Every structure is written in structure tokens, then in C-alpha cells.
Amino acid sequence: MGSPGHYFGEDTDVGCGEPIGNPPIPWWVSLCTGKYKYIRWLVPGEIEEMYDLENDPEELENLALESDYHELLAQFRQGTIDELRRTDAGMVDNLPPVKVMTREQLLGGTDRV
């Protein structure tokens, strides 16, 4: 399988699994609304990302790891699914489960799905 940039239409309906290409490129989708950017990796076992682009334009602090942002994170997760459905993205029904973690869980090794 080649780079995801070479796949279109129904070829992207699955759109998740191991990174592909050389160098490996993981599949992901993102949504930017207001000052926040949300990234959902389409590789099983990866954590979500969310950044405050106004205060962290270099995307260094992943707010998805902060429990204070988990409600907003859930809104972005649903907003991304809604946008994929709106654009008839076949992959929307094949997304891997999200891995929700706090910074402490990431550093301590405990997680929940």
C-alpha cells in the first residue's frame, strides 16, 4: 500500500490501521473551530490531540490529556464525526475507538477506552 495521498473515494472508506508508505504516514482527521484544533488519529491505540492555537500556536501542550478539557474534547470528537457524515466520508463508520487518557495516566501507564 502506498501513501494515503494516493487514495481517494471508496479506497478511504476503511482509512485506519497501521501507518503506510515510506516513511510511514499515519491516517488522521482534524477539525479546527475557533481557537481550538482537534486531531483524531485513525490508527488503533493512538490518543487524541487538542490544542489551543491562540495560546499554543506550536501545538506543544495536548489539552486532550487534561481532564478539565474532556467535555470540550467530546464536543470536538462528535463535531468531527458529524463533519465526516456531512461530507459522506465512508470511513466514519470504521473509525477505531478513541483512547481517552489524562497526563497522569499517560505517564503512569493506566488508560481507559
Backbone as CSV, one residue per row, in Angstrom:
resi,resn,N_x,N_y,N_z,CA_x,CA_y,CA_z,C_x,C_y,C_z
1,MET,0.844,-1.173,0.000,0.000,0.000,0.000,0.891,1.239,0.000
2,GLY,0.518,2.228,-0.744,1.316,3.445,-0.847,0.854,4.517,0.112
3,SER,1.249,5.734,-0.176,0.905,6.881,0.660,-0.596,7.125,0.654
4,PRO,-1.171,7.543,1.815,-2.606,7.822,1.823,-2.983,8.927,0.853
5,GLY,-2.011,9.734,0.436,-2.277,10.788,-0.528,-2.662,10.260,-1.896
6,HIS,-2.442,8.965,-2.135,-2.768,8.361,-3.417,-4.100,7.627,-3.389
7,TYR,-4.849,7.741,-2.304,-6.118,7.039,-2.173,-7.265,8.032,-2.135
8,PHE,-8.338,7.712,-2.851,-9.478,8.598,-2.959,-10.760,7.784,-2.896
9,GLY,-11.887,8.469,-2.666,-13.194,7.830,-2.731,-13.311,6.621,-1.834
10,GLU,-13.828,5.518,-2.395,-14.079,4.309,-1.622,-12.796,3.704,-1.052
11,ASP,-11.639,4.011,-1.649,-10.379,3.487,-1.123,-10.109,3.982,0.292
12,THR,-10.745,5.071,0.680,-10.516,5.620,2.019,-11.628,5.261,2.997
13,ASP,-12.570,4.407,2.585,-13.673,4.060,3.475,-13.205,3.361,4.749
14,VAL,-12.158,2.587,4.674,-11.634,1.941,5.874,-10.752,2.945,6.589
15,GLY,-9.709,3.423,5.946,-8.929,4.550,6.436,-8.340,4.430,7.809
16,CYS,-8.148,3.231,8.311,-7.480,3.113,9.599,-6.669,1.833,9.603
17,GLY,-5.722,1.803,10.463,-4.829,0.660,10.542,-3.415,1.141,10.741
18,GLU,-2.494,0.327,10.363,-1.090,0.670,10.538,-0.691,1.809,9.615
19,PRO,0.246,2.652,10.057,0.759,3.700,9.164,1.291,3.070,7.882
20,ILE,1.155,3.792,6.770,1.567,3.246,5.488,2.564,4.167,4.797
21,GLY,3.225,3.651,3.787,4.151,4.439,2.995,5.572,4.352,3.518
22,ASN,6.457,5.065,2.855,7.857,5.097,3.254,8.351,6.521,3.085
23,PRO,8.525,7.298,4.157,8.370,6.893,5.553,6.898,6.680,5.889
24,PRO,6.617,5.898,6.948,5.221,5.609,7.303,4.430,6.874,7.625
25,ILE,3.245,6.965,7.077,2.364,8.111,7.307,1.078,7.586,7.940
26,PRO,0.779,7.997,9.174,-0.474,7.541,9.788,-1.665,8.309,9.211
27,TRP,-2.810,7.692,9.247,-4.042,8.331,8.826,-4.576,9.144,9.984
28,TRP,-5.139,10.319,9.699,-5.730,11.155,10.736,-6.728,12.115,10.116
29,VAL,-7.615,12.631,10.971,-8.539,13.681,10.565,-8.438,14.786,11.613
30,SER,-8.771,16.003,11.226,-8.714,17.098,12.189,-9.875,18.050,11.963
31,LEU,-10.157,18.821,13.002,-11.217,19.818,12.950,-10.727,21.050,13.690
32,CYS,-10.804,22.200,13.057,-10.452,23.469,13.696,-11.711,24.312,13.811
33,THR,-11.994,24.758,15.011,-13.130,25.635,15.261,-12.687,26.670,16.279
34,GLY,-12.860,27.941,15.946,-12.418,28.986,16.858,-10.917,28.875,17.074
35,LYS,-10.521,28.853,18.328,-9.089,28.809,18.622,-8.566,27.391,18.858
36,TYR,-9.435,26.386,18.734,-9.023,25.011,19.027,-8.854,24.173,17.773
37,LYS,-7.897,23.273,17.851,-7.660,22.299,16.789,-7.704,20.916,17.420
38,TYR,-8.489,20.028,16.806,-8.655,18.656,17.275,-8.077,17.714,16.231
39,ILE,-7.341,16.699,16.676,-6.764,15.699,15.776,-7.164,14.322,16.282
40,ARG,-7.715,13.524,15.377,-8.050,12.133,15.709,-7.262,11.228,14.781
41,TRP,-6.372,10.462,15.381,-5.578,9.513,14.613,-6.454,8.329,14.252
42,LEU,-6.286,7.793,13.081,-7.081,6.665,12.615,-6.291,5.368,12.723
43,VAL,-5.388,5.349,13.682,-4.571,4.182,13.975,-4.977,3.703,15.365
44,PRO,-5.406,2.458,15.512,-5.821,1.959,16.822,-4.743,2.176,17.883
45,GLY,-5.180,2.583,19.076,-4.261,2.745,20.200,-3.651,4.124,20.336
46,GLU,-3.886,5.017,19.377,-3.337,6.363,19.468,-4.280,7.261,20.261
47,ILE,-3.733,8.227,20.993,-4.558,9.157,21.754,-4.941,10.343,20.876
48,GLU,-6.040,10.994,21.245,-6.486,12.182,20.530,-5.595,13.363,20.920
49,GLU,-5.680,14.412,20.123,-4.953,15.644,20.418,-5.904,16.828,20.282
50,MET,-5.697,17.832,21.122,-6.457,19.071,21.020,-5.550,20.204,21.486
51,TYR,-5.510,21.273,20.700,-4.618,22.384,21.002,-5.367,23.706,20.982
52,ASP,-4.943,24.619,21.823,-5.415,25.991,21.846,-4.439,26.772,20.966
53,LEU,-4.816,27.016,19.721,-3.900,27.639,18.762,-3.594,29.092,19.081
54,GLU,-4.453,29.723,19.851,-4.220,31.108,20.240,-3.078,31.196,21.265
55,ASN,-3.120,30.322,22.264,-2.129,30.353,23.333,-0.979,29.372,23.123
56,ASP,-1.131,28.437,22.190,-0.115,27.417,21.939,-0.027,27.153,20.434
57,PRO,0.405,28.161,19.649,0.412,28.012,18.186,1.355,26.917,17.680
58,GLU,2.311,26.519,18.491,3.237,25.465,18.069,2.722,24.073,18.422
59,GLU,1.528,23.999,19.024,0.886,22.730,19.361,1.783,21.852,20.230
60,LEU,2.222,22.408,21.340,3.110,21.690,22.249,2.385,21.084,23.446
61,GLU,1.248,21.665,23.852,0.521,21.173,25.023,-0.793,20.530,24.586
62,ASN,-0.841,19.209,24.655,-2.020,18.461,24.233,-3.101,18.556,25.310
63,LEU,-4.105,19.393,25.062,-5.182,19.607,26.032,-6.076,18.385,26.180
64,ALA,-6.015,17.459,25.237,-6.810,16.228,25.341,-6.384,15.401,26.549
65,LEU,-5.207,15.670,27.072,-4.715,14.943,28.249,-5.152,15.592,29.555
66,GLU,-5.804,16.744,29.464,-6.226,17.472,30.665,-7.710,17.205,30.918
67,SER,-8.043,16.635,32.077,-9.434,16.278,32.361,-10.356,17.494,32.333
68,ASP,-9.839,18.694,32.593,-10.662,19.906,32.521,-11.187,20.153,31.103
69,TYR,-10.566,19.573,30.097,-10.949,19.789,28.705,-11.703,18.598,28.107
70,HIS,-11.971,17.554,28.887,-12.586,16.355,28.320,-14.001,16.599,27.790
71,GLU,-14.748,17.525,28.386,-16.079,17.839,27.860,-15.963,18.511,26.488
72,LEU,-15.051,19.477,26.363,-14.814,20.129,25.075,-14.263,19.122,24.067
73,LEU,-13.397,18.235,24.523,-12.847,17.186,23.668,-13.973,16.324,23.091
74,ALA,-14.934,15.956,23.926,-16.064,15.147,23.462,-16.871,15.904,22.407
75,GLN,-17.011,17.210,22.564,-17.730,18.021,21.575,-16.990,18.026,20.237
76,PHE,-15.667,18.143,20.278,-14.871,18.121,19.049,-14.901,16.741,18.407
77,ARG,-14.873,15.692,19.223,-14.953,14.327,18.703,-16.259,14.155,17.924
78,GLN,-17.371,14.583,18.536,-18.672,14.459,17.871,-18.754,15.389,16.656
79,GLY,-18.190,16.583,16.771,-18.178,17.509,15.643,-17.427,16.948,14.452
80,THR,-16.343,16.230,14.717,-15.568,15.603,13.641,-16.386,14.503,12.981
81,ILE,-17.062,13.689,13.781,-17.920,12.635,13.233,-19.048,13.250,12.408
82,ASP,-19.647,14.316,12.933,-20.718,14.999,12.194,-20.218,15.517,10.847
83,GLU,-19.021,16.094,10.833,-18.459,16.627,9.581,-18.134,15.501,8.605
84,LEU,-17.609,14.381,9.106,-17.340,13.237,8.227,-18.640,12.707,7.626
85,ARG,-19.703,12.663,8.420,-21.011,12.220,7.902,-21.550,13.228,6.873
86,ARG,-21.415,14.518,7.178,-21.909,15.556,6.277,-21.255,15.464,4.904
87,THR,-19.969,15.077,4.889,-19.226,15.001,3.630,-19.210,13.589,3.042
88,ASP,-20.054,12.712,3.590,-20.175,11.329,3.100,-18.857,10.568,3.120
89,ALA,-18.054,10.807,4.141,-16.787,10.075,4.285,-17.099,8.665,4.771
90,GLY,-16.861,7.673,3.935,-17.183,6.288,4.269,-16.464,5.774,5.506
91,MET,-15.319,6.352,5.820,-14.537,5.888,6.965,-15.215,6.158,8.301
92,VAL,-16.230,7.042,8.331,-16.850,7.444,9.592,-17.398,6.246,10.357
93,ASP,-17.830,5.213,9.657,-18.354,4.023,10.328,-17.273,3.005,10.653
94,ASN,-16.031,3.310,10.324,-14.924,2.384,10.562,-13.821,2.997,11.413
95,LEU,-14.135,4.040,12.161,-13.116,4.688,12.991,-12.739,3.788,14.155
96,PRO,-11.446,3.730,14.476,-11.067,2.951,15.656,-11.555,3.657,16.915
97,PRO,-11.771,2.924,18.003,-12.210,3.582,19.239,-11.170,4.593,19.706
98,VAL,-11.648,5.649,20.351,-10.720,6.650,20.866,-10.101,6.147,22.167
99,LYS,-8.933,6.619,22.448,-8.239,6.291,23.682,-8.170,7.578,24.492
100,VAL,-8.970,7.656,25.543,-9.020,8.852,26.380,-8.088,8.651,27.558
101,MET,-7.180,9.581,27.738,-6.201,9.485,28.819,-5.974,10.856,29.430
102,THR,-5.544,10.848,30.673,-5.058,12.069,31.299,-3.539,12.024,31.244
103,ARG,-2.920,13.146,31.485,-1.459,13.202,31.505,-0.903,12.208,32.533
104,GLU,-1.561,12.128,33.692,-1.107,11.223,34.742,-1.186,9.771,34.282
105,GLN,-2.287,9.422,33.596,-2.425,8.067,33.096,-1.357,7.769,32.049
106,LEU,-1.080,8.730,31.188,-0.067,8.535,30.151,1.294,8.288,30.786
107,LEU,1.624,9.091,31.775,2.927,8.946,32.437,2.972,7.730,33.349
108,GLY,1.801,7.386,33.937,1.746,6.257,34.866,1.434,4.931,34.216
109,GLY,0.969,4.978,32.971,0.721,3.747,32.245,-0.692,3.209,32.339
110,THR,-1.640,3.896,33.010,-3.032,3.416,33.063,-3.856,4.176,32.034
111,ASP,-4.773,3.473,31.388,-5.611,4.149,30.414,-7.009,3.570,30.423
112,ARG,-7.922,4.257,29.727,-9.281,3.754,29.552,-9.702,4.054,28.122
113,VAL,-10.549,3.208,27.583,-11.019,3.404,26.210,-12.494,3.713,26.247
